[in-house]
Structure formats: C-alpha cells, structure tokens
Amino acid sequence: MAKATSGAAGLRLLLLLLLPLLGKDVAEEAGCPLSCAVSKRRLECEECGGLGSPTGRCEWRQGDGKGITRNFSTCSPSTKTCPDGHCDVVETQDINICPQDCLRGSIVGGHEPGEPRGIKAGYGTCNCFPEEEKCFCEPEDIQDPLCDELCRTVIAAAVLFSFIVSVLLSAFCIHRYHKFA
C-alpha cells in the first residue's frame, strides 16, 4: 500500500483521492448512492460514481470466493486503496469513502473484523451502508438466467405449434359449418 504522506508518489495519490472529495468529480446520477460500498453487484457498482473515486466511477473488486478471505467481492472508489484493511488518513475524512476499512458499526455475516475497525476479511460479497453504520458479508448472488437458450427454443416451438393447430382447427370448423349450412 502506498502511504499518503511519503514522497512525490504519495502526494500524487493523496491528490487523486482528495480531488473527488473537494471537486465535482462525484457522479450524481439519479439513483446512485454517495458511497460506492452500497452497491452489491458489479453492474450497479460500475455505472455509478462515489465519494473518493479518482476516475469518477466506482470499481468492482471480484473476490476469489474461497470462504472468509481478504479478497472478498466489493465495490470501492479505488481498488488500489480500498479496501486494504487499513483506514488511512484520506478515508477517515468521510465514512462514505471506504466503510469497508473504516466502519465502527456492526458487520453482519461471515467476516473477520479489522483492527481496530472495518472488515479485515469477508465471505462472498461485502457491501456497506455508512449512514446506518452497517456492513453485510453474504454469499455471492449467482443469478442463473430464468430461461436459457434451450428453454427459449422450446417455448418458441410450442407457441408456433399451438398457432398452427389453432389455424387448422379454425379452418376445419369453418369448412364443416359451410358444408352443412
């Protein structure tokens, strides 16, 4: 981890992290939370910006999915500095920057608490609600599609078959009606 107070590289890192705090780089799209950590899924994470994000967009860190690990899935302003298990000087300025490192509230689910705060290791995906002082570490949401390619093909064939049967049945009924009328 680069220290925010060491040398020219540290100064650049500090500026990269402070500019979004001071300036207008925080994306204010409708429906986007102030903190990147609120997002639980990659898509909603990467389409929003959050406090402390140097690029103006949140970044998704995909975990390795192996039990309680330091490499848990989460959404962050910068995966280079958050979460890294250390609540640094920049992150202490606002709990919304990196609650994964700085939260003092309750953490629900499989995790190893950080010293003295935050999440040192988590299970699955960890997302946080800084205003409520809560984080949740839960198993990954693996959403299988409701209907895969084979399912769609079967449904399309069934709809086509029932349409053909209804046309033939209608033609038969009309023919019989005219024959006996």
Residue frames relative to the residue before (quaternion, step in Angstrom):
aa qw qx qy qz dx dy dz
M 1.0000 0.0000 0.0000 0.0000 0.00 0.00 0.00
A 0.3776 -0.7067 0.5498 0.2360 3.57 -0.92 0.87
K 0.3544 -0.7272 0.5429 0.2255 3.56 -0.91 0.89
A 0.5091 -0.6872 0.4396 0.2745 3.54 -0.95 0.92
T 0.7333 0.4189 -0.2382 0.4796 3.61 1.19 -0.24
S 0.6387 0.5570 -0.3386 0.4088 3.64 1.19 -0.02
G 0.8900 -0.0334 -0.0008 0.4547 3.57 -0.83 1.07
A 0.7533 -0.3903 0.2954 0.4393 3.52 -1.41 -0.16
A 0.6316 0.5285 -0.3368 0.4565 3.60 1.00 -0.77
G 0.6489 0.5158 -0.3073 0.4673 3.56 1.01 -0.81
L 0.6395 0.5202 -0.3202 0.4668 3.57 1.04 -0.78
R 0.6386 0.5118 -0.3256 0.4735 3.60 1.00 -0.81
L 0.6444 0.5183 -0.3167 0.4646 3.58 0.98 -0.87
L 0.6429 0.5186 -0.3183 0.4652 3.57 0.96 -0.88
L 0.6612 0.4990 -0.3073 0.4684 3.60 0.95 -0.85
L 0.6366 0.5330 -0.3291 0.4498 3.59 0.97 -0.84
L 0.7128 0.4440 -0.2585 0.4774 3.56 1.01 -0.78
L 0.6958 0.4789 -0.2839 0.4538 3.59 1.05 -0.68
L 0.5783 0.6150 -0.3882 0.3697 3.62 1.01 -0.67
P 0.6799 0.4589 -0.3256 0.4703 3.64 0.81 -0.78
L 0.6044 0.5513 -0.3627 0.4463 3.59 1.14 -0.53
L 0.7569 0.3984 -0.2006 0.4777 3.54 0.93 -0.94
G 0.7637 0.4204 -0.1937 0.4501 3.55 1.01 -0.83
K 0.6839 -0.4961 0.3851 0.3712 3.48 -1.33 -0.51
D 0.4211 0.7567 -0.4322 0.2515 3.61 1.22 0.21
V 0.5378 0.6080 -0.4277 0.3977 3.60 1.18 -0.16
A 0.3956 -0.7262 0.5113 0.2337 3.55 -0.62 1.16
E 0.1392 -0.8051 0.5744 0.0497 3.53 -0.85 0.99
E 0.1350 0.8034 -0.5633 0.1379 3.56 0.89 0.93
A 0.5856 -0.5708 0.4404 0.3706 3.54 -1.17 0.61
G 0.8137 0.2517 -0.2007 0.4840 3.54 -0.91 0.93
C 0.5901 0.5667 -0.3824 0.4294 3.61 1.21 -0.02
P 0.4173 -0.7162 0.4987 0.2534 3.59 -0.90 0.90
L 0.6143 -0.5453 0.4235 0.3820 3.57 -1.27 0.37
S 0.7597 0.3139 -0.1664 0.5447 3.57 1.03 -0.82
C 0.4965 -0.6490 0.4930 0.2987 3.57 -0.95 0.90
A 0.6221 0.6140 -0.3276 0.3588 3.58 1.04 -0.84
V 0.5444 0.6289 -0.4008 0.3840 3.61 1.21 -0.35
S 0.6391 0.5653 -0.3251 0.4077 3.60 1.02 -0.81
K 0.2543 -0.7965 0.5388 0.1031 3.54 -0.91 1.02
R 0.7605 0.3002 -0.1674 0.5508 3.59 1.23 -0.36
R 0.6575 -0.5577 0.3529 0.3636 3.54 -1.15 0.72
L 0.6766 0.5174 -0.3094 0.4227 3.61 0.78 -1.00
E 0.7029 0.4437 -0.2773 0.4818 3.60 0.80 -0.97
C 0.5935 0.5725 -0.3535 0.4415 3.59 1.16 -0.58
E 0.7746 0.4129 -0.2022 0.4343 3.55 0.63 -1.18
E 0.6493 0.5119 -0.3447 0.4444 3.61 1.16 -0.27
C 0.7064 0.4154 -0.2586 0.5114 3.60 1.26 -0.12
G 0.3437 -0.6712 0.6048 0.2561 3.49 -1.37 0.21
G 0.1073 -0.7999 0.5871 0.0635 3.55 -1.21 0.31
L 0.6940 -0.4690 0.3489 0.4203 3.52 -1.29 0.31
G 0.8161 0.2493 -0.2029 0.4803 3.57 -0.84 1.01
S 0.5478 0.6208 -0.4199 0.3718 3.62 1.18 -0.05
P 0.3870 -0.7654 0.4670 0.2150 3.59 -0.47 1.21
T 0.7053 0.4430 -0.2658 0.4855 3.62 1.09 -0.59
G 0.5167 -0.6262 0.4245 0.4009 3.58 1.24 -0.29
R 0.7182 0.3355 -0.2175 0.5695 3.58 1.33 -0.06
C 0.4785 -0.6379 0.5185 0.3086 3.52 -1.17 0.65
E 0.2800 -0.7477 0.5812 0.1571 3.56 -1.26 0.51
W 0.3261 -0.7356 0.5638 0.1862 3.56 -1.07 0.79
R 0.1456 -0.7509 0.6369 0.0961 3.54 -0.99 0.89
Q 0.2318 -0.7784 0.5717 0.1163 3.57 -0.57 1.17
G 0.3507 -0.7553 0.5214 0.1862 3.55 -0.75 1.09
D 0.5662 -0.6044 0.4381 0.3495 3.53 -1.30 0.14
G 0.4108 -0.7657 0.4258 0.2523 3.60 1.30 -0.08
K 0.5402 0.6278 -0.3966 0.3960 3.59 1.18 0.45
G 0.7979 -0.2886 0.1518 0.5070 3.58 0.21 1.29
I 0.7264 -0.3325 0.3029 0.5196 3.55 -1.16 -0.66
T 0.1095 0.8127 -0.5496 0.1595 3.54 -0.45 1.28
R 0.5597 -0.5822 0.4617 0.3670 3.56 -1.23 0.42
N 0.6886 0.4398 -0.2626 0.5133 3.56 1.23 -0.47
F 0.1524 0.7955 -0.5634 0.1627 3.59 0.61 1.18
S 0.5438 -0.6025 0.4653 0.3531 3.59 -1.20 0.49
T 0.2028 0.7692 -0.5854 0.1563 3.56 -0.99 0.86
C 0.3944 -0.6777 0.5647 0.2575 3.55 -1.33 0.27
S 0.0022 -0.8276 0.5540 -0.0903 3.55 -0.80 1.03
P 0.5650 -0.5879 0.4362 0.3805 3.61 -1.17 0.40
S 0.7820 -0.0509 0.0438 0.6196 3.59 1.16 -0.64
T 0.3581 -0.7647 0.4943 0.2066 3.58 -0.51 1.15
K 0.5427 0.6134 -0.4043 0.4072 3.61 1.25 -0.19
T 0.8176 0.2433 -0.0997 0.5123 3.58 1.03 -0.77
C 0.7980 0.2019 -0.0902 0.5606 3.59 1.19 -0.37
P 0.5727 -0.3599 -0.7284 0.1088 1.56 -1.36 2.05
D 0.0913 -0.7879 0.6073 0.0466 3.52 -1.14 0.71
G 0.5893 -0.6125 0.3512 0.3928 3.57 1.29 0.29
H 0.7185 0.3686 -0.2317 0.5425 3.58 1.29 0.11
C 0.2789 -0.7485 0.5809 0.1566 3.58 -0.75 1.07
D 0.1270 -0.8449 0.5176 0.0459 3.58 -0.04 1.31
V 0.7718 -0.3884 0.2575 0.4325 3.54 -1.37 0.09
V 0.6673 0.4920 -0.3076 0.4668 3.60 0.91 -0.87
E 0.6843 0.5048 -0.2869 0.4411 3.58 0.88 -0.95
T 0.6298 0.5388 -0.3423 0.4425 3.61 1.12 -0.53
Q 0.5309 0.6512 -0.4035 0.3622 3.62 1.22 -0.34
D 0.7902 -0.0410 0.0511 0.6093 3.59 1.12 -0.68
I 0.4877 -0.6915 0.4552 0.2770 3.59 -0.77 1.06
N 0.6104 0.5820 -0.3459 0.4112 3.62 1.17 -0.51
I 0.5520 0.6220 -0.4026 0.3825 3.62 1.17 -0.38
C 0.7999 -0.1527 0.1310 0.5655 3.60 0.69 -1.04
P 0.0878 -0.8249 0.5573 0.0364 3.60 0.30 1.20
Q 0.5360 0.6206 -0.4118 0.3974 3.61 1.17 -0.45
D 0.7335 0.3749 -0.2210 0.5221 3.61 1.13 -0.64
C 0.8162 0.3569 -0.1229 0.4373 3.59 0.98 -0.83
L 0.4798 0.7010 -0.4380 0.2941 3.63 1.18 -0.24
R 0.2292 -0.7656 0.5883 0.1236 3.55 -1.00 0.89
G 0.5528 0.6438 -0.3713 0.3769 3.59 1.28 -0.24
S 0.7270 -0.4285 0.3114 0.4369 3.55 -1.26 -0.41
I 0.1840 -0.7441 0.6349 0.0962 3.52 -1.20 0.74
V 0.1735 -0.8069 0.5624 0.0504 3.55 -0.55 1.24
G 0.7417 0.3847 -0.2979 0.4616 3.56 -0.99 0.85
G 0.7400 -0.4261 0.2980 0.4267 3.52 -1.36 -0.02
H 0.3058 0.7402 -0.5497 0.2377 3.56 -0.60 1.14
E 0.2767 -0.6774 0.6400 0.2346 3.51 -1.40 0.14
P 0.4035 -0.7461 0.4649 0.2537 3.60 -0.57 1.09
G 0.4643 -0.6637 0.5161 0.2785 3.53 -1.19 0.68
E 0.3920 -0.6945 0.5490 0.2502 3.53 -1.29 0.29
P 0.5842 -0.3478 -0.7205 0.1361 1.70 -1.10 2.19
R 0.7858 0.2305 -0.1271 0.5597 3.62 1.25 -0.07
G 0.6768 0.5052 -0.3571 0.3991 3.55 -1.31 0.10
I 0.5517 -0.5846 0.4835 0.3466 3.53 -1.36 -0.30
K 0.2672 -0.7614 0.5707 0.1520 3.58 -0.65 1.11
A 0.7747 -0.0584 0.0733 0.6253 3.57 1.01 -0.89
G 0.0878 -0.8157 0.5715 0.0201 3.56 -1.06 0.72
Y 0.4276 -0.6845 0.5370 0.2453 3.52 -1.35 0.37
G 0.8348 0.1043 -0.0933 0.5325 3.59 -0.72 1.02
T 0.7315 -0.3290 0.3056 0.5130 3.55 -0.77 -1.13
C 0.1355 -0.7724 0.6160 0.0748 3.57 -0.91 0.94
N 0.0497 0.7699 -0.6349 0.0409 3.55 -0.86 1.01
C 0.2361 -0.8035 0.5417 0.0719 3.55 -1.11 0.74
F 0.1991 -0.7287 0.6439 0.1217 3.51 -1.28 0.59
P 0.2629 -0.8323 0.4659 0.1456 3.59 0.17 1.31
E 0.6355 0.5433 -0.3383 0.4317 3.60 1.00 -0.79
E 0.7256 0.3948 -0.2221 0.5180 3.58 1.12 -0.71
E 0.3494 -0.7645 0.4612 0.2842 3.58 1.37 -0.09
K 0.5573 0.5745 -0.4033 0.4436 3.56 0.91 1.01
C 0.0763 -0.7446 0.6597 0.0674 3.52 -1.23 0.66
F 0.1759 -0.7690 0.6077 0.0916 3.54 -1.21 0.60
C 0.0816 -0.7600 0.6434 0.0416 3.56 -0.94 0.95
E 0.0858 0.8155 -0.5537 0.1448 3.54 -0.38 1.30
P 0.6569 -0.4954 0.3722 0.4295 3.58 -1.23 0.36
E 0.6267 -0.5456 0.4056 0.3807 3.56 -1.19 0.63
D 0.3742 -0.6823 0.5785 0.2443 3.56 -1.11 0.73
I 0.0117 -0.7835 0.6208 -0.0231 3.55 -0.24 1.24
Q 0.0766 -0.8250 0.5600 -0.0039 3.52 -0.29 1.28
D 0.2159 -0.7589 0.6047 0.1084 3.53 -0.42 1.25
P 0.5342 -0.6162 0.4481 0.3661 3.58 -1.00 0.67
L 0.5584 -0.6243 0.4326 0.3336 3.55 -1.04 0.80
C 0.8020 0.0619 0.0009 0.5941 3.56 1.00 -0.78
D 0.2393 -0.7898 0.5496 0.1295 3.58 -0.50 1.17
E 0.7797 -0.3531 0.2348 0.4608 3.59 -1.30 -0.09
L 0.6556 0.5084 -0.3136 0.4619 3.60 0.91 -0.88
C 0.6340 0.5377 -0.3178 0.4561 3.57 0.97 -0.89
R 0.6697 0.4943 -0.2988 0.4667 3.60 0.90 -0.93
T 0.6360 0.5288 -0.3261 0.4578 3.60 1.02 -0.78
V 0.6569 0.5065 -0.3046 0.4681 3.58 0.94 -0.90
I 0.6595 0.5010 -0.3098 0.4670 3.60 0.92 -0.87
A 0.6517 0.5091 -0.3176 0.4640 3.61 0.92 -0.87
A 0.6537 0.5053 -0.3113 0.4695 3.61 0.96 -0.85
A 0.6529 0.5158 -0.3124 0.4584 3.60 0.97 -0.84
V 0.6478 0.5041 -0.3175 0.4748 3.60 0.97 -0.83
L 0.6566 0.5043 -0.3066 0.4695 3.59 0.92 -0.89
F 0.6506 0.5184 -0.3081 0.4615 3.59 0.94 -0.90
S 0.6850 0.4724 -0.2992 0.4670 3.61 0.86 -0.90
F 0.6085 0.5348 -0.3551 0.4665 3.62 1.09 -0.60
I 0.6588 0.5041 -0.3060 0.4673 3.60 0.91 -0.92
V 0.6512 0.5093 -0.3131 0.4675 3.60 0.93 -0.88
S 0.6724 0.4911 -0.3150 0.4555 3.61 0.89 -0.84
V 0.6314 0.5147 -0.3379 0.4715 3.64 1.02 -0.72
L 0.6682 0.4942 -0.3012 0.4674 3.60 0.91 -0.91
L 0.6537 0.5083 -0.3099 0.4672 3.58 0.95 -0.85
S 0.6409 0.5124 -0.3195 0.4738 3.59 0.99 -0.81
A 0.6532 0.5080 -0.3135 0.4657 3.60 0.92 -0.88
F 0.6429 0.5209 -0.3173 0.4633 3.58 0.97 -0.83
C 0.6740 0.4945 -0.2947 0.4630 3.60 0.88 -0.94
I 0.6532 0.4991 -0.3163 0.4735 3.61 0.94 -0.83
H 0.6381 0.5261 -0.3190 0.4629 3.59 0.98 -0.85
R 0.6672 0.4961 -0.2962 0.4701 3.60 0.90 -0.92
Y 0.6339 0.5377 -0.3288 0.4483 3.59 1.00 -0.83
H 0.7054 0.4584 -0.2654 0.4710 3.59 0.85 -0.98
K 0.6171 0.5619 -0.3427 0.4313 3.59 1.09 -0.67
F 0.7796 0.3301 -0.1662 0.5056 3.59 0.95 -0.89
A 0.5759 0.6110 -0.3830 0.3851 3.63 1.19 0.02
